[in-house]
Amino acid sequence: MTPAELSACLRIIRWTPDTLADALECDISLVLAWLEGVEPVPLKTKIWLKAMAQFHEEIEAERPKSLKGKRFMPH
């Protein structure tokens, strides 16, 4: 997985590098090394991220759009 592919996956699933590090229970420095191309993304991580991104792309059409701009207004 290239740094660009990793960045694309994070953008699609709307995660920051910090969120990915939290999800994987690793230090942010490892995720940053992947994003900088210093360290390769492990195969299982690559497969998991690509699956997550694919799911997010496929389910996007089902995202509720009627809530856009709505607020909570206490009575």
N, C-alpha and C positions, 0 to 999 in steps of 0.2 A: 504494500500500500504506500503510495507516494504521499508526501506532505499535502499536496493539493487534494488528493482523494480523501485524506483524513479530514481536512478542512471542510470539504464539500459534505461529508457525512455529518459532521458537527453542525453545519449550517442547516441541513435538511431536518435534523432531529431537534434543532434549536437548543443545542447544548454549548456551553463554553468549555474550554479546556479544564477549568476547575470542576465543572459538573462531571466530566468524563473521569477525571482523577478520583472524585468522590465515589462514582459508580463502581469503579474498578478497585477502590480502596488502595490506591497507589499514590505516591507523591506526585505533585504537579510537575516536578522536574522531569519525570519520565515522559509524561504527555508532551511537554514542551520539546523534549529531545526528538520525539516522533515527528512533531510538527516542523521542526527545523531540519529533519532528515539526518540527524546525527545517529539515531538508533532506529532500527527497523521495528515496525509494529508486529507483534507476535501474530502468528497465523490465526489462532482462536479469537483474538481480539479483532482482527481484520474481518473475519467471517461474521462475528457478532455485530460489529458496527455496520457492515454492509446490509445485513438482514434488518437491523433497526431502521436504517435509512430507507430501504426499500418499502418496509411496512409503512413508514410515515408518508412516503410519497403516494402509496396506494390508498391510504385511509384519508388523505387530505380532502378529497371530494366530499367526505362525510362530516367534515368539521362543521359544527353549527355556525352559521353566518348571521343568524338573527340576533346575536348578542353584541355585535359590533357597535361600539359607542355607548352601550348601556351602562348605567350606574346603579348603585344601591342608593335608594332614597328612603331614609328612615321616616316613619310616620309621625 
